[in-house]
């Protein structure tokens, strides 16, 4: 059973996660996902996501994508908005489809596959 604080309304999680090109654990890092989740549904079914995808790889080093939206984590697939960006992604707009590959709520661990579509200048 999940600890009650994880699904409690108003709970805030901070995150700093590795970004890779695929889900295998030993792949090279291309950036970090820094952000917060806020449990914004009374029944605990929706996390509001505010995330900065901060790229560190050679091609996009120093650029970011800013993500926001409702993360209904109990659904296998969901969509959030790309609302801005910096560097190469300045003035970015788009969307990201999130897919839960692995979810372990009691241990606060998950693997999420992101497919991001971005328009930028």
Buried (B, 14 or more C-beta within 10 A) or exposed (E): EEEEEBBEEEBEEEEEBEBBEEEEEEEEEBBBBBBBBBBBBEEBBBBBBBBBBBBBBEEBEEBBBBBBBBBBBEEEEBBBBBBBBBBBBEEBBBBBEBBBEEEEBEEEEEEBEBEBEBEBE
